[in-house]
Amino acid sequence: MSYREEKIGSLAGVNLDNKTTKGLQNVFKRVLKKGMHGICFSPYEEGQQPGDQITEKQIRRRMKIIKPYTNWIRSFSCTDGNELIPVIAKEYGIKTLVGAWLGDDAEINRKEVEGLIKLANKGFVDIAAVGNEVMYRGDLTESELLSFMKQVKDAIPAEIPMGYVDAYYEFRQRPKITEACDVILANCYPYWEGCHIDYALLYMKDMFRQAVKAGNGKKVIITETGWPSQGEGLEGALPSYQNAIKYFVNSQFWSEEDDIEMFYFSSFDESWKVGSEGDVGAFWGLWDKDEETKFSPFPLKIRAKKLL
């Protein structure tokens, strides 16, 4: 039975309740093989963290693994080697959503914005993202962020859409930022709002609708969504191997059926994220920290290499 045939006749997604672990793995394999719109690229190896220099070699190795399964990648920074990610992605025929990471360090912000502008003007950027959850973290004021957005917009080719990435509700609360965006780049995480896996797809659809309403006709792209496979839960949201598969399958099904442009979070597990997210931070990847597939009964890493 195909996952299309297993579909529930409602908004809830695919009926996976009676699947064994092996059955879930087989559904995951079929869905991943069909391919994703996009995935968030995780460059950091075990022992690395943001601020460390990443190498061309490690980027190429991980890009080769994900290449057969995605049309787009999203990168988060334009410094410390991250600027090579969109360049290499273009070599492999992958489209790019490239982010400048903004925070409370003025010098880093300057380098990030200059890096994004440089990459865009050289043809390596399909969508430019100026900042990620800066308003959520409170690292900049609205006027400071708007100034960076204008700087990038004025300096890159007019045909490249420019936007800002944040939680879906920020676009409702900050109309000036929403107005400055060419495209709304919304992060939608039912997990982080304590939603039970049984209602997670419905919850994400509502998040998306709120962003669409705030955008007032502008395209909305889901720039992050995902579910951790291990770690301590948050209210009704429980990380588990099975729940991570269910969420991936249902989100990809919805993305395809309703033509939703979505970047799944994330490609590889990254241990450094435990510092900001707790133990669940290390377990958001479709591949583990050693670049082995987590959810499939066959070695996707080997298959990916054979296809190149």
Secondary structure, 3 states (H helix, E strand, C coil): CCCCCCECCCCCCECCCCCCHHHHHHHHHHHHHHCEEEEECCCCCCCCCCCCCCCHHHHHHHHHHHHHHEEEEEECCCCCCCCHHHHHHHHCCCEEEEEECCCCCHHHHHHHHHHHHHHHHCCCCCEEEEEECHHHHCCCCHHHHHHHHHHHHHHCCCCCCEEEEEECCHHHHCHHHHHHCCCEEEECCCHHHCCCHHHHHHHHHHHHHHHHHHHCCCCEEEEECCCCCCCCCECCECCCHHHHHHHHHHHHHHHHHCCCCEEECCCECCHHHHHHHCHHHHCCCCECCCCCECCCCCCHHHHHHHHC
